[in-house]
Amino acid sequence: MTPALTSKANPRFRDLLARLRPSGARREATLLLGAKLIETWAEARQTTAGKRLRPALWMRLQQTTPHRLEAALGVESLVLGETLMRELADAGSPPEHALLMDLGSEPAGPLAERVIGAWGIQDPGNLGAILRSGAAFGFQEALLGPGCADPFSPKALRGSMGAAFLLPLRRMEKLEHDQGHWYALDGGPGAVPLAEADLSEPVRLWVGNEGHGWQGVALPEGVQRLAIPIQDMESLNAAVAAGIACYEVARRSLR
């Protein structure tokens, strides 16, 4: 039986925490927490986005039965005590399984035909939900503007429910308009109602910050504001608005 690591002072565990500490563009590794998320990645590992994540170390909670993928992936396994697994997962209830993943470089080249973009989305759960909507409605790539949460943080990965394994993700420091139809979801003056917008491909659909939307962001010429008509409320949650707009893009494509 493999002995379990139980001490936070163990050099191996401290090295593991150090590998996971960097975030954002500096992140080189992440964790898949729980068997379901690991299995979701395994199903998508041959996609472009899935190949960006490379398994490096399997971690199993002490007294937990080995998972079928543990040996199949051909990586080293560690058994962790409950305290260490809980700290690693930063959650009240420790998962039975976790997989350390090395993170490859961002994709390059021309954008896909159907792209979802997030600008200043600070909440990892919201970002994950936006990616889920994009993947669910046939979007092929995701762009991340300044101020976005880290899409490969464990919390964002849980929120995306595997969308980060389906959508290639790349960062964009400024809006660099190409020949596609670019829209910034915003209900302000001059916005095009969703029903009247040309959503034919190539389409680039952007969601602004949860609190102040696109205030203070200079939208370049060619980027139109896009409004979703609502009643009796000032605005929609950013992730909800993204889901509605992504659905409309998909619905139009099926005509």
N, C-alpha and C positions, 0 to 999 in steps of 0.2 A: 504494500500500500504506500502511495506517495505521501510523504510527510507534508503537513500543512504549514504555510507561513502564518504566524499569529502575532508577530511583534511589529509595531510600526517603525521600530528602529532598524529592522532588517534592511541591509543595503540594497537588496534586490527590490524590495517594495519602495524604498525611497527613490531609487532610480526610475521606477515605473511612474511614480507621481511626477517626477521631474520631466519625463518625456511628455506627459499630458498637460503640463502647466501652460505652455505657449498657446495663444489663441489667435484667431483671425488669420491674416496672411502669414503669420509666423508658425502656425500650427503644422506639425509634421506627422502627428499621430492622433488617433482618437479611439474611443471605446464604443463598441456595440454592446448595449446592456440588455440582457435577457435573450432567451432562446428564440423567441418570435422574431426579433429584429435581426438576429444572426441568420436565421433561416430565410428571411426576406432578402438579405444581401446575397446569400448563396444562390437563390433563384435568379438574381439579376447580375451575377458576377461576370457574365460574358458581355454585358452591355458596356458601352464606352464609359458611362458613369460608374458602373460597378467595378470595372478594372482599375479605376483610380485608387480604390481601397485594396490594400494587400494585407492578408492576415499575417500577424507576427507572433502572437502569443495568446493561447487559450487560458482563461482563468475559471476555475470551478469552485463553488462554495463547498466548504468542508462537509463531508457526509452526504454529498449529492452524487447521484448516479451519472457517469459520463454520458455526454450527448453523442448521438451518432456521427455528428460532423467533427467531433473533437479529433478523432484519429484520421478521418478522411482528409482533412485539410493539411495534414503533415507538418504541423507546427508544434513547438514545445507547449506543454501544459503545466500550469501551476495550480495548486490547491490552496485556497485562502481561507483563513478563519473568518467568522461572521463580522467581527469588528473591522477587519481590513477590507472586506468586500463592501461593507456599508460605506466606509470612507471613500473608497475608490469610486463608487457609484453616486456618492453624494445624495443618498436617498434614505428614507426611513426604513424601508424594507430592502435588504440586500438581494440582488438577483442571484439565481442559482448559477448562471453562466454569464461570462463576459468575454469579448474578443478584442484584443488590442490590434488596431489596424494602422499600418503605415499609409500615409496620405501622399499620393503622387501629385504631379504638377497639374495646373489648370489647363483646360483645352485652349487651343488657339485656332486661328483661321476664320473664315466667314461665319456669320451667325446662321442658325437654323431658320427654317421658314416660319416657325411659330415659337415665339420667345416670351417668357414671363420675366419681368424685372421688379426688383424690390429696392427702394431708395429710402435709406434711413429707418428701416424696420428694426426696432431695437429689441423687441420681445422675441426670444427664441421660439416660443410656442406659436406666435403669429407668423414668423418666418416659415416655420415648418408647415403650418396650415396653408400658406400661400403656395409653397412647393407642392403640397398634396393636391391642391386644386389644379395647378398647372399640369401635373402628371396625369391626373384623372381625366382631363379634357384634351389630351393629345398634344400638349405643348412639348417641345423637343429640347429646350435648353432654358437655363435660368441665369439671369445677370444680377449681380449684387452691387449696388451703389455704395457710396460712403455712408458710414454710420450704421450699417446693418449688423445684426447679431451674427455670431459665428455659425454658419450652417452645419459645421461639423462638430459642434459641441454636443456632448451626449444628450442634452435636453432638446436641442433642435432636431437631432436625428430621431429622437422618440416622437417629437411633434410631427415630423414629416412622414412617419410611418413607412419609411423606405423610399420616399420620393427622391431623396438625395442619391439613391442608387440607380435611378432611372433618368434623371435630368443632369446632363453635364452642367457644372456650375463654374462661372468665372466672374471675376471682379471687374468693375468698370468705374474709374474715378470721375469721369464726366460723361454726359450724354453725347455720344458721337453718332450722329444721325446717319443712317445709310439710306438705301432706296426703299426700305420697307415703310409700312404704315405705322407710325409711332404715336402712341397714346399714353397720356398721364391721367390716371383716374382722379378726377377733381370736379366738384360740382360748382365751381366758381363762375364768374362772368365769362361769357364767350365759349363755354364748354359745349361740345357737341353731344346731344343726347345719344345714349347707347343705341337706340333703335335706328338712328340716322347715320351712324358711323360706317365707314367702309372698313370692314374687318377682314377683307380678303388677304391672302398671304402674298408676300411676307408681312407678318404683323408682329409688333413689339409692344407689349402691354405692360405699363409700369404702374406700380403701387407706391404711394408716398408714405411718409412718416405717420404713425398712428395718431399723434397729437396735433401736428400742424400741417400735415399734408405736404404741399409743395411750396409753402411760404419760404421765401428767402432763396429759392432755387431758380436760377435763370434758365428757363426752358428754351433751347435753341429753336430757330426757325425750322418748321417741319414737324415739331412735336405738338400735337393737338391735345387740348384738355378734353376729357371724356367724362360725361355725367351720367350717373344712374339715378333716374327719378325716384324719389322717396316721399313719404307723407309723414308729417307730424314729428319728425326727428331731424336733428341738425345734420347728422352724418351717419354712415355705416362703419362698423369695424373694418379695418383695412383688409383683414383676411376674408371677411364675408364679401366685401366689394370685389375682391379679386376672384372669388369663386363664381359670383354672378357674371362677371365679364368674361371669364374663361369659358363658362358654359355657353354664353352667347356666341363666342368665336367658334366653338365646336358645333353648335346648332346650325350656324350659317354654312359651315363647310359641308354639311350633309344635304343641303338643298339640291 
